[in-house]
Amino acid sequence: MPSLKPLLLSLAGAVLLGSCGPDKPTPPPPPPPAATIPGPDIAALTDSTAPAALLAYGRQYPASEVRVKTKFGTIRVKLYDDTPIHKANFLLLARKGVFDETMFNRVVRGFAIQGGQTFKPRTIRLRRYRLPPEMHAAHFHRKGALGMARYDDEENPGRLSSNTDFYFVVGEKMPAAQARAAAGRPLTPAQAQAYATVGGTPGLDGQYTVFGEVIEGLDVIDKIAAVPVDPQDNWPTEDVDMKVEVVEPNLR
């Protein structure tokens, strides 16, 4: 099975869209600089300071849904309340535009698609900090699960998550008995049945934090999972950029 060693690689290239003509509408103003958006300074957070800062941020600026827009369509994602640090971190980076500078940078067919990296220079200052694990037996790696990548146990015995490298599970359907044998922990009958009917990657259960799930757009994940990749590193041969928008509670 491929490793999720922050399921990590990168890719680049932005697509510039434009139009001309006297009747075109006035384009919207550019988003405000990340520094002016409320929240902790992402250039100053550390492993030790991030948890408290993110929990406070999540309480002050709550939301439970994001939309990941790609050239293949939009993925609607529900974020879990019982993974508050991962949830708040994702909301914070999305609002500050960090993910908009990244792309899906590693695609492993039948396994997962990973995003959050770029090989272009970042315009938003971001420090590498890590998140404490928030693993729950109820959250498992069925198809469409949203998880956070990390380095392996030798480098990272505390199983701390990356702050930017996330993945959507693609996986494969497998008999319930096979899913139980592959899982890193016991499965409920409903979870084993989900692996048989929906598919997933049970070998990641109990190893990585799952903090959300796709509620619309599994077909978009399938399209991204099918793009050609460089066989050396699983980078898509053409950029799959993204724009991540938070669905603010007052805008529902």
Backbone torsions as a table, in degrees:
resi	resn	phi	psi	omega
1	MET	NA	136.0	178.8
2	PRO	-60.5	154.2	179.7
3	SER	-89.9	151.6	174.3
4	LEU	-100.1	40.2	-174.2
5	LYS	-61.0	83.6	-111.7
6	PRO	-5.5	57.5	-177.8
7	LEU	10.9	63.1	-157.3
8	LEU	-124.6	126.7	173.4
9	LEU	-163.4	-170.0	177.9
10	SER	-150.4	169.2	-175.7
11	LEU	-158.4	164.4	-177.2
12	ALA	-149.4	-176.4	176.2
13	GLY	110.5	120.0	178.4
14	ALA	-102.4	148.0	174.9
15	VAL	-99.6	122.1	-179.5
16	LEU	-98.5	124.7	-179.1
17	LEU	-107.3	138.8	179.5
18	GLY	-154.3	166.1	177.0
19	SER	-150.5	168.9	179.7
20	CYS	-144.2	168.4	-179.4
21	GLY	124.9	147.8	-174.2
22	PRO	-70.3	-20.2	-174.4
23	ASP	-96.4	3.8	-177.2
24	LYS	-69.6	146.1	178.1
25	PRO	-68.8	156.7	177.2
26	THR	-66.1	127.1	-178.4
27	PRO	-65.7	151.0	178.4
28	PRO	-65.8	153.2	179.1
29	PRO	-65.9	153.2	178.0
30	PRO	-64.6	154.4	179.3
31	PRO	-64.1	153.6	179.8
32	PRO	-65.6	153.2	176.8
33	PRO	-56.3	148.0	-177.4
34	ALA	-56.7	-33.8	-177.3
35	ALA	-64.0	-24.3	-177.9
36	THR	-91.2	-6.9	179.4
37	ILE	-82.6	132.3	-177.0
38	PRO	-57.6	150.1	177.0
39	GLY	131.2	171.7	179.8
40	PRO	-59.8	155.3	176.8
41	ASP	-75.9	108.2	-176.1
42	ILE	-72.0	-9.7	175.3
43	ALA	-88.2	-4.1	-176.7
44	ALA	-120.9	-11.4	-178.3
45	LEU	-65.3	147.8	177.2
46	THR	-130.2	172.9	177.4
47	ASP	-54.3	-37.9	-174.7
48	SER	-83.1	-31.2	-176.4
49	THR	-93.1	-20.7	-174.5
50	ALA	-61.5	-46.1	-175.0
51	PRO	-55.9	-50.6	-178.4
52	ALA	-65.8	-42.2	-178.9
53	ALA	-64.1	-40.7	-178.7
54	LEU	-71.6	-38.1	177.5
55	LEU	-62.1	-43.0	178.1
56	ALA	-64.0	-40.9	179.1
57	TYR	-62.9	-44.1	-178.9
58	GLY	-62.5	-35.0	177.6
59	ARG	-70.2	-37.6	-176.4
60	GLN	-79.7	-33.2	-176.5
61	TYR	-128.2	69.4	-175.3
62	PRO	-75.6	155.7	171.2
63	ALA	-170.5	160.2	-176.2
64	SER	-132.7	4.1	-178.5
65	GLU	-142.4	141.4	172.9
66	VAL	-129.7	159.0	175.7
67	ARG	-122.6	123.9	179.0
68	VAL	-102.0	107.9	-175.7
69	LYS	-96.3	130.7	179.9
70	THR	-135.3	173.3	178.3
71	LYS	-69.1	-12.7	178.1
72	PHE	-95.2	-5.0	-177.8
73	GLY	131.3	-174.0	-174.8
74	THR	-109.7	137.5	176.0
75	ILE	-107.8	118.2	175.1
76	ARG	-91.0	132.3	-173.3
77	VAL	-129.3	131.0	171.8
78	LYS	-94.2	131.3	177.2
79	LEU	-100.2	140.4	-174.3
80	TYR	-83.0	138.7	178.5
81	ASP	-71.8	-27.4	-175.5
82	ASP	-89.6	13.3	168.3
83	THR	-125.0	62.4	-167.5
84	PRO	-64.5	-30.2	-178.9
85	ILE	-73.4	-47.5	177.5
86	HIS	-62.6	-41.4	-180.0
87	LYS	-61.4	-49.7	-178.2
88	ALA	-64.1	-39.3	178.9
89	ASN	-61.6	-43.9	-179.1
90	PHE	-65.3	-41.3	178.1
91	LEU	-63.3	-43.6	-178.5
92	LEU	-61.6	-49.6	-178.0
93	LEU	-67.8	-34.4	177.4
94	ALA	-65.5	-45.6	-179.0
95	ARG	-65.2	-33.0	-179.8
96	LYS	-82.5	-3.0	175.9
97	GLY	84.2	10.8	-176.8
98	VAL	-61.3	-45.8	-176.6
99	PHE	-69.6	-22.9	179.8
100	ASP	-67.6	-15.5	176.9
101	GLU	-94.4	5.3	-175.6
102	THR	-118.0	-175.9	-179.5
103	MET	-150.9	174.6	171.1
104	PHE	-77.6	109.7	-167.1
105	ASN	-107.8	-1.7	173.2
106	ARG	-149.9	126.9	-177.9
107	VAL	-128.4	118.1	177.4
108	VAL	-118.4	106.3	-175.7
109	ARG	-57.4	137.2	179.4
110	GLY	73.5	11.2	-177.2
111	PHE	-135.0	-75.3	-177.0
112	ALA	-164.1	160.8	170.3
113	ILE	-117.7	133.3	-175.7
114	GLN	-117.4	142.3	176.3
115	GLY	-134.0	176.0	174.9
116	GLY	114.9	-1.8	-179.1
117	GLN	-122.1	161.9	173.3
118	THR	-151.3	151.1	173.3
119	PHE	-96.9	-1.7	175.0
120	LYS	-79.7	155.6	175.0
121	PRO	-61.3	135.1	176.9
122	ARG	-77.8	140.9	173.9
123	THR	-91.7	-16.3	179.5
124	ILE	-102.1	122.3	-179.3
125	ARG	-69.7	127.7	-175.7
126	LEU	-143.3	126.3	177.1
127	ARG	-90.5	147.9	174.0
128	ARG	-81.0	109.6	173.0
129	TYR	-126.0	162.3	-176.7
130	ARG	-121.6	160.0	-174.4
131	LEU	-113.2	138.6	177.7
132	PRO	-66.5	148.0	-177.8
133	PRO	-64.1	143.4	176.2
134	GLU	-132.7	65.5	-176.2
135	MET	-90.2	134.0	178.5
136	HIS	-131.0	139.3	-177.7
137	ALA	-60.3	-27.1	-178.2
138	ALA	-73.1	-19.7	-178.2
139	HIS	-103.3	117.1	-174.1
140	PHE	-132.0	170.9	-169.5
141	HIS	-89.8	53.3	172.0
142	ARG	-73.4	165.0	178.7
143	LYS	-56.8	133.1	-179.9
144	GLY	93.1	-5.6	176.9
145	ALA	-66.2	144.1	176.6
146	LEU	-106.2	121.0	-180.0
147	GLY	-128.5	169.3	178.2
148	MET	-111.0	131.1	-179.1
149	ALA	-75.2	166.9	178.4
150	ARG	-160.0	167.5	172.0
151	TYR	-77.4	161.7	-174.3
152	ASP	-71.3	174.3	-170.6
153	ASP	-66.1	-29.0	180.0
154	GLU	-64.8	-40.7	179.0
155	GLU	-86.8	-17.8	-168.4
156	ASN	-145.5	67.8	-175.5
157	PRO	-62.4	-23.5	178.6
158	GLY	-81.4	-2.4	-180.0
159	ARG	54.6	42.1	176.9
160	LEU	-72.9	138.9	-177.8
161	SER	-83.1	153.4	168.1
162	SER	-62.7	157.1	175.5
163	ASN	-90.8	-16.1	-175.2
164	THR	-124.8	-22.0	-170.3
165	ASP	-92.6	103.9	-177.6
166	PHE	-114.7	164.5	180.0
167	TYR	-145.3	151.4	169.7
168	PHE	-107.8	133.6	179.6
169	VAL	-75.3	134.4	171.0
170	VAL	-103.8	-65.3	173.0
171	GLY	66.0	-170.9	-179.3
172	GLU	-141.4	155.9	174.0
173	LYS	-75.2	143.6	179.8
174	MET	-152.1	152.2	177.8
175	PRO	-57.1	150.9	-177.1
176	ALA	-56.1	-40.0	-179.5
177	ALA	-64.0	-38.6	178.4
178	GLN	-67.4	-39.7	178.7
179	ALA	-63.3	-42.2	179.0
180	ARG	-62.9	-40.0	-179.4
181	ALA	-68.3	-32.1	-177.2
182	ALA	-84.4	-24.0	-173.6
183	ALA	-67.4	148.0	177.7
184	GLY	-83.7	7.7	-179.9
185	ARG	-163.1	169.8	178.1
186	PRO	-64.3	145.3	177.3
187	LEU	-110.2	146.0	172.2
188	THR	-76.1	161.9	176.1
189	PRO	-56.3	-38.2	-179.8
190	ALA	-66.4	-37.6	179.4
191	GLN	-68.8	-43.3	177.7
192	ALA	-61.7	-38.3	178.1
193	GLN	-67.3	-37.0	177.8
194	ALA	-63.5	-39.9	177.3
195	TYR	-64.1	-31.1	179.9
196	ALA	-76.8	-32.7	-173.4
197	THR	-102.9	-33.2	-178.1
198	VAL	-104.5	-38.5	-178.5
199	GLY	98.2	172.0	179.8
200	GLY	161.3	-162.4	-179.9
201	THR	-131.7	81.1	-174.9
202	PRO	-63.3	-21.5	179.4
203	GLY	-63.4	-14.2	179.0
204	LEU	-91.7	-10.8	-178.0
205	ASP	-61.5	136.0	-179.3
206	GLY	76.8	2.9	-178.1
207	GLN	-113.4	-29.9	-176.3
208	TYR	-134.5	149.9	-179.9
209	THR	-78.6	121.0	170.7
210	VAL	-95.3	122.8	-174.7
211	PHE	-126.4	12.6	177.8
212	GLY	-175.3	178.2	179.5
213	GLU	-152.3	151.6	177.2
214	VAL	-73.4	129.2	175.7
215	ILE	-109.1	-9.6	174.4
216	GLU	-163.6	132.2	176.8
217	GLY	112.7	21.2	175.8
218	LEU	-60.3	-29.9	178.1
219	ASP	-65.4	-30.9	177.6
220	VAL	-68.1	-40.9	177.0
221	ILE	-60.6	-42.3	178.8
222	ASP	-61.7	-39.3	179.9
223	LYS	-66.0	-41.9	178.3
224	ILE	-65.9	-39.3	-178.9
225	ALA	-65.2	-18.2	-177.1
226	ALA	-96.8	-0.1	-177.4
227	VAL	-70.1	150.3	175.6
228	PRO	-63.7	144.1	-179.8
229	VAL	-131.5	159.0	172.2
230	ASP	-70.7	121.9	-176.7
231	PRO	-64.6	-17.2	-179.2
232	GLN	-75.0	-32.4	-173.3
233	ASP	-142.7	3.7	178.4
234	ASN	67.2	19.8	173.3
235	TRP	-76.3	134.9	173.0
236	PRO	-58.5	140.1	-179.6
237	THR	-74.6	-18.2	171.5
238	GLU	-124.9	143.3	-174.8
239	ASP	-61.3	138.5	171.0
240	VAL	-119.5	82.9	-178.9
241	ASP	-72.7	167.2	179.5
242	MET	-142.8	158.7	169.1
243	LYS	-133.9	121.5	-176.7
244	VAL	-107.2	120.2	-178.5
245	GLU	-115.6	137.0	175.2
246	VAL	-86.7	131.4	173.6
247	VAL	-84.5	101.5	-176.3
248	GLU	-70.1	140.2	-176.5
249	PRO	-53.9	-36.2	-177.9
250	ASN	-80.5	-1.9	-179.2
251	LEU	-110.3	5.1	-178.6
252	ARG	-68.9	NA	NA
